């Protein structure tokens, strides 16, 4: 029976220059990506895409972090909250695969 790859989660980081929370979030996401199936996209705040995301989600501070296109956080990245979310997504995916196999 073939092994199924876990579904990858899209994480978007809207990064502002000279922002220590942004740099911290970037480093934390790189560490998490080493052990969890996430695809991190970094978008510059000054870009058209970054400006559009900020206008849409109205974060209180930088960085803006989206998970699957939905607002997740702004400011310091809540690592434990993100890991819990990723864990729940992995459990749901495993349950879905188990249900299909039956």
Secondary structure as the mmCIF struct_conf table of DSSP 4:
data_model
#
loop_
_struct_conf.conf_type_id
_struct_conf.id
_struct_conf.beg_label_comp_id
_struct_conf.beg_label_asym_id
_struct_conf.beg_label_seq_id
_struct_conf.end_label_comp_id
_struct_conf.end_label_asym_id
_struct_conf.end_label_seq_id
HELX_LH_PP_P HELX_LH_PP_P1 UNK A 2 UNK A 8
STRN STRN1 UNK A 9 UNK A 15
TURN_TY1_P TURN_TY1_P1 UNK A 17 UNK A 18
HELX_RH_AL_P HELX_RH_AL_P1 UNK A 20 UNK A 33
TURN_TY1_P TURN_TY1_P2 UNK A 34 UNK A 35
BEND BEND1 UNK A 36 UNK A 36
STRN STRN2 UNK A 38 UNK A 44
TURN_TY1_P TURN_TY1_P3 UNK A 45 UNK A 46
BEND BEND2 UNK A 47 UNK A 47
HELX_RH_AL_P HELX_RH_AL_P2 UNK A 48 UNK A 57
BEND BEND3 UNK A 60 UNK A 62
HELX_LH_PP_P HELX_LH_PP_P2 UNK A 63 UNK A 63
STRN STRN3 UNK A 64 UNK A 67
TURN_TY1_P TURN_TY1_P4 UNK A 68 UNK A 69
STRN STRN4 UNK A 70 UNK A 74
BEND BEND4 UNK A 75 UNK A 76
HELX_RH_AL_P HELX_RH_AL_P3 UNK A 79 UNK A 101
#
